Amino acid sequence: MDGWTKLQSSLTNLNIGQSANKLAKGFNSSVQATRERLGQVAPEEITELPQEYKDLEARVDALRQAYLALLKVTKAYESESYDYPVQIQESISELSTTIGHGITNFAATNLKGTNIPAPNPVTPVAAQHKTLPHALGRAATNAASALQGAPSGSDDKLGKALSLYAGVWETIAGARIQQDEAIQDQYLQPWQTTLSTSINVAMKARQAVRASRLELDAAKQSLKNANPARQEQARLDVENAEDDLVQKTEVAITLMKTVLENPEPLKNLNELTKAQLVYFASAAEALSSAQGEIEELSVAAEGEYRKSRDH
């Protein structure tokens, strides 16, 4: 520790211009931070920041954690396949098909006029939405088509019920896309913007306060260790560092208050809730409209089954 103190004092005593002085201050601050981290500085030698600043610091930390906690989950809305785990397998299959179509069409175009038979161009398969509602709608549609395409299939009650079910999920699928778009535009984008701008600006202002506080305490240490020839300059350095810390603390307090008073988070959360409400209300309405008819088909099928067993 004595070696650090001597080197710190030596750098402070150098008089080789502004750049060297800045370098010396930076080194002294680093030494101060290291000594504090190692517990080599008494608590009374660390400049106490205003209680208002420390309270605001704690509140901003809590706000930032709240932002990150919700964002960690809601970022799922950036990808429509968040509720459809088999989408990876389907995407790989579609990619292979797309590559195959591309090769075929390339050959069909470039082999014309040659002795090599040119394949017929093919139309690429339209991209499908990778969501659970879309998948349920497609599955129910295919199932209904299979049943209704069989002999006497037009009277098949399960086929009719599946057709109703497919229609419901097509409606829900459309509402699901609208929900995700609303969440992306009205919640995710502004939520992340606030996190990356005003909150981060306040965090950087706090870093500046910490750096200024370290510089002040390092200057005080330099004053304590300065030789008589450096006493006056070291005293001026302490005064300048004190003024700098006061200024940076005031700026940080203002920025943190601005972040905490910002009504945007509540507005964003309201938009998230509203989009989800519209989606789930639409889903409930669509399911409710079909459930009665499906129940009637179920009761009728059960009645026919029991009647056939009685004979």
C-alpha positions as CSV (number, residue, x, y, z in Angstrom):
1,M,0.0,0.0,0.0
2,D,2.9,2.4,0.7
3,G,4.2,1.8,-2.8
4,W,0.8,2.9,-4.3
5,T,0.8,6.0,-2.1
6,K,4.3,6.9,-3.1
7,L,3.5,6.4,-6.8
8,Q,0.3,8.3,-6.4
9,S,2.1,11.2,-4.8
10,S,4.9,11.1,-7.5
11,L,2.4,11.3,-10.3
12,T,0.6,14.2,-8.6
13,N,3.9,16.1,-8.2
14,L,4.7,15.8,-11.8
15,N,4.3,19.1,-13.7
16,I,4.4,18.2,-17.3
17,G,1.2,19.7,-18.6
18,Q,-2.5,19.2,-18.6
19,S,-2.4,15.7,-20.2
20,A,-0.1,14.4,-17.5
21,N,-2.3,16.0,-14.8
22,K,-5.4,14.3,-16.2
23,L,-3.5,11.0,-16.4
24,A,-2.4,11.5,-12.8
25,K,-6.0,12.2,-11.7
26,G,-7.2,9.1,-13.5
27,F,-4.6,7.0,-11.9
28,N,-5.3,8.4,-8.5
29,S,-9.1,7.6,-8.9
30,S,-8.3,4.1,-9.9
31,V,-6.1,3.6,-6.9
32,Q,-8.8,5.1,-4.7
33,A,-11.4,2.7,-6.1
34,T,-9.1,-0.3,-5.6
35,R,-8.4,0.7,-2.0
36,E,-12.1,1.0,-1.3
37,R,-12.8,-2.3,-2.9
38,L,-10.1,-4.0,-0.8
39,G,-11.5,-2.3,2.4
40,Q,-8.3,-0.2,2.9
41,V,-10.2,3.1,3.2
42,A,-12.0,4.0,6.4
43,P,-15.7,4.8,6.0
44,E,-15.2,8.4,7.3
45,E,-12.7,9.0,4.5
46,I,-15.3,8.3,1.8
47,T,-17.3,11.3,0.8
48,E,-20.9,10.9,1.8
49,L,-23.4,11.6,-1.0
50,P,-26.8,13.3,-0.2
51,Q,-29.5,11.1,1.2
52,E,-31.8,12.3,-1.5
53,Y,-29.4,11.1,-4.1
54,K,-29.1,7.7,-2.5
55,D,-32.9,7.3,-2.2
56,L,-33.3,8.2,-5.9
57,E,-30.5,5.8,-6.8
58,A,-32.4,2.9,-5.1
59,R,-35.7,3.8,-6.8
60,V,-34.1,4.0,-10.2
61,D,-32.5,0.6,-9.7
62,A,-35.8,-0.9,-8.7
63,L,-37.5,0.7,-11.8
64,R,-34.8,-0.6,-14.1
65,Q,-35.2,-4.1,-12.6
66,A,-38.9,-3.9,-13.1
67,Y,-38.4,-3.0,-16.8
68,L,-36.0,-5.8,-17.4
69,A,-38.1,-8.4,-15.5
70,L,-41.2,-7.8,-17.7
71,L,-39.2,-7.2,-20.9
72,K,-37.5,-10.6,-20.4
73,V,-40.8,-12.4,-20.9
74,T,-42.7,-10.0,-23.1
75,K,-40.0,-10.0,-25.8
76,A,-41.6,-13.3,-26.8
77,Y,-44.1,-11.1,-28.7
78,E,-41.4,-10.1,-31.1
79,S,-41.6,-13.6,-32.7
80,E,-45.1,-15.0,-33.6
81,S,-44.0,-18.6,-33.0
82,Y,-43.7,-18.2,-29.2
83,D,-46.6,-20.6,-28.6
84,Y,-45.8,-23.1,-31.4
85,P,-42.9,-25.3,-30.4
86,V,-42.9,-27.4,-33.6
87,Q,-42.3,-24.4,-35.8
88,I,-38.6,-25.2,-36.0
89,Q,-39.2,-28.5,-37.7
90,E,-41.7,-26.9,-40.1
91,S,-39.3,-24.1,-40.9
92,I,-36.5,-26.5,-41.7
93,S,-38.9,-28.5,-44.0
94,E,-40.1,-25.3,-45.7
95,L,-36.6,-24.1,-46.2
96,S,-35.7,-27.4,-47.9
97,T,-38.8,-27.1,-50.1
98,T,-38.0,-23.4,-50.9
99,I,-34.4,-24.4,-51.9
100,G,-35.8,-27.2,-54.1
101,H,-38.2,-24.9,-55.8
102,G,-35.4,-22.3,-56.4
103,I,-33.2,-24.9,-58.0
104,T,-36.0,-26.2,-60.2
105,N,-37.0,-22.7,-61.4
106,F,-33.4,-21.8,-62.0
107,A,-33.0,-24.9,-64.2
108,A,-36.3,-24.3,-66.0
109,T,-35.1,-20.8,-66.9
110,N,-31.5,-21.5,-67.8
111,L,-31.8,-24.9,-69.6
112,K,-34.1,-23.5,-72.3
113,G,-32.6,-23.9,-75.8
114,T,-30.2,-26.7,-74.7
115,N,-30.2,-30.4,-75.3
116,I,-30.9,-31.0,-71.6
117,P,-34.6,-31.4,-70.7
118,A,-35.8,-28.4,-68.7
119,P,-38.1,-29.1,-65.8
120,N,-41.4,-27.2,-65.6
121,P,-41.4,-24.1,-63.3
122,V,-43.1,-24.6,-59.9
123,T,-45.0,-22.2,-57.8
124,P,-43.5,-21.8,-54.3
125,V,-45.8,-22.7,-51.4
126,A,-47.2,-19.7,-49.6
127,A,-45.7,-19.0,-46.2
128,Q,-47.8,-20.0,-43.3
129,H,-48.1,-18.3,-39.9
130,K,-46.3,-20.2,-37.2
131,T,-48.7,-19.7,-34.3
132,L,-50.7,-22.2,-32.3
133,P,-54.1,-20.7,-33.3
134,H,-53.1,-20.9,-37.0
135,A,-51.9,-24.5,-36.5
136,L,-55.1,-25.5,-34.8
137,G,-57.1,-24.0,-37.6
138,R,-55.1,-25.8,-40.2
139,A,-55.2,-29.1,-38.4
140,A,-59.0,-28.9,-37.8
141,T,-59.6,-28.0,-41.4
142,N,-57.5,-30.9,-42.7
143,A,-59.3,-33.3,-40.2
144,A,-62.7,-32.1,-41.3
145,S,-61.8,-32.4,-45.0
146,A,-60.6,-36.0,-44.4
147,L,-63.9,-37.0,-42.7
148,Q,-66.2,-35.1,-45.1
149,G,-64.4,-36.5,-48.1
150,A,-65.1,-40.1,-47.1
151,P,-68.3,-41.9,-48.3
152,S,-71.4,-40.3,-46.5
153,G,-68.9,-37.9,-45.0
154,S,-71.2,-34.9,-45.6
155,D,-73.4,-36.1,-42.7
156,D,-70.5,-36.9,-40.4
157,K,-71.1,-35.0,-37.1
158,L,-67.5,-34.9,-36.1
159,G,-66.6,-33.5,-39.5
160,K,-69.2,-30.7,-39.0
161,A,-67.9,-30.0,-35.5
162,L,-64.3,-29.9,-36.8
163,S,-65.4,-27.4,-39.5
164,L,-66.9,-25.2,-36.8
165,Y,-63.8,-25.6,-34.7
166,A,-61.5,-24.7,-37.6
167,G,-63.5,-21.5,-38.3
168,V,-63.2,-20.5,-34.7
169,W,-59.5,-20.8,-34.7
170,E,-59.1,-19.0,-38.0
171,T,-60.9,-16.0,-36.3
172,I,-58.7,-16.3,-33.2
173,A,-55.6,-16.6,-35.4
174,G,-56.4,-13.2,-37.0
175,A,-57.0,-11.7,-33.6
176,R,-53.7,-13.1,-32.4
177,I,-51.7,-11.4,-35.2
178,Q,-53.5,-8.1,-34.4
179,Q,-52.6,-8.5,-30.7
180,D,-48.9,-9.1,-31.4
181,E,-48.7,-6.2,-33.8
182,A,-50.3,-3.9,-31.2
183,I,-48.0,-5.1,-28.4
184,Q,-44.9,-4.6,-30.6
185,D,-45.9,-1.1,-31.6
186,Q,-47.6,0.3,-28.5
187,Y,-45.7,-1.5,-25.7
188,L,-42.4,-3.3,-26.7
189,Q,-40.9,-0.5,-28.8
190,P,-41.6,2.4,-26.4
191,W,-40.7,0.2,-23.4
192,Q,-37.3,-0.6,-24.8
193,T,-36.8,3.0,-25.9
194,T,-37.3,4.2,-22.4
195,L,-34.9,1.6,-21.1
196,S,-32.2,2.5,-23.6
197,T,-32.6,6.2,-23.4
198,S,-33.8,8.0,-20.3
199,I,-33.0,5.2,-17.8
200,N,-29.5,4.6,-19.4
201,V,-28.8,8.4,-19.4
202,A,-29.6,8.4,-15.7
203,M,-27.3,5.4,-15.1
204,K,-24.5,7.2,-16.9
205,A,-25.0,10.3,-14.9
206,R,-24.7,8.1,-11.8
207,Q,-21.4,6.7,-13.1
208,A,-20.2,10.3,-13.6
209,V,-21.1,11.0,-10.0
210,R,-19.1,8.0,-8.8
211,A,-16.1,8.9,-10.9
212,S,-16.3,12.5,-9.6
213,R,-16.6,11.2,-6.0
214,L,-13.5,9.0,-6.4
215,E,-11.6,11.9,-7.9
216,L,-12.5,14.1,-4.9
217,D,-11.4,11.4,-2.4
218,A,-8.3,10.8,-4.3
219,A,-7.6,14.5,-4.3
220,K,-8.1,14.6,-0.6
221,Q,-5.6,11.8,-0.2
222,S,-3.1,13.6,-2.4
223,L,-3.5,16.7,-0.3
224,K,-2.8,14.7,2.8
225,N,0.4,13.3,1.2
226,A,1.5,16.4,-0.7
227,N,4.9,18.0,0.1
228,P,4.9,21.7,1.1
229,A,5.5,22.8,-2.5
230,R,2.4,21.1,-3.7
231,Q,0.1,21.9,-0.8
232,E,-1.6,24.9,-2.5
233,Q,-2.2,23.1,-5.8
234,A,-3.5,20.1,-4.0
235,R,-5.9,22.3,-2.0
236,L,-7.2,23.8,-5.3
237,D,-7.6,20.3,-6.8
238,V,-9.8,19.3,-3.8
239,E,-11.9,22.5,-4.2
240,N,-12.3,21.9,-7.9
241,A,-13.2,18.3,-7.3
242,E,-15.8,19.3,-4.7
243,D,-17.4,21.7,-7.2
244,D,-17.4,19.1,-9.9
245,L,-19.1,16.5,-7.6
246,V,-21.8,19.0,-6.5
247,Q,-22.5,19.8,-10.1
248,K,-22.6,16.2,-11.3
249,T,-24.8,15.1,-8.3
250,E,-27.3,17.8,-9.1
251,V,-27.5,16.7,-12.7
252,A,-27.9,13.1,-11.7
253,I,-30.7,14.0,-9.3
254,T,-32.5,15.9,-11.9
255,L,-32.2,13.1,-14.5
256,M,-33.3,10.4,-12.0
257,K,-36.4,12.4,-11.0
258,T,-37.3,12.8,-14.6
259,V,-37.1,9.0,-15.1
260,L,-39.2,8.3,-12.0
261,E,-41.8,10.9,-12.8
262,N,-42.2,9.7,-16.5
263,P,-45.8,8.5,-17.0
264,E,-44.8,6.5,-20.1
265,P,-44.3,3.1,-18.3
266,L,-47.9,3.1,-17.1
267,K,-49.1,4.1,-20.6
268,N,-47.1,1.3,-22.1
269,L,-48.4,-1.3,-19.6
270,N,-51.9,-0.2,-20.3
271,E,-51.4,-0.7,-24.0
272,L,-50.1,-4.2,-23.3
273,T,-53.1,-5.1,-21.1
274,K,-55.5,-3.6,-23.6
275,A,-54.1,-5.6,-26.5
276,Q,-54.3,-8.8,-24.5
277,L,-57.8,-8.0,-23.4
278,V,-59.0,-7.5,-26.9
279,Y,-57.4,-10.7,-28.0
280,F,-58.7,-12.9,-25.2
281,A,-62.2,-11.3,-25.5
282,S,-62.2,-12.1,-29.2
283,A,-61.1,-15.7,-28.6
284,A,-63.7,-16.1,-25.9
285,E,-66.5,-14.8,-28.1
286,A,-65.4,-17.0,-31.1
287,L,-65.2,-20.1,-28.9
288,S,-68.5,-19.3,-27.2
289,S,-70.3,-18.9,-30.5
290,A,-69.2,-22.3,-31.8
291,Q,-69.3,-24.3,-28.5
292,G,-73.1,-24.3,-28.4
293,E,-73.3,-25.8,-31.9
294,I,-70.6,-28.4,-31.2
295,E,-72.4,-29.3,-27.9
296,E,-75.6,-29.9,-29.9
297,L,-73.8,-32.2,-32.3
298,S,-72.2,-34.0,-29.4
299,V,-75.6,-34.5,-27.7
300,A,-77.2,-35.7,-30.9
301,A,-74.3,-38.1,-31.6
302,E,-74.6,-39.5,-28.1
303,G,-78.3,-39.9,-28.5
304,E,-78.0,-41.8,-31.8
305,Y,-75.3,-44.0,-30.2
306,R,-77.5,-44.9,-27.3
307,K,-80.5,-45.5,-29.5
308,S,-78.5,-47.8,-31.7
309,R,-77.4,-49.8,-28.6
310,D,-81.0,-50.2,-27.4
311,H,-82.0,-52.2,-30.5
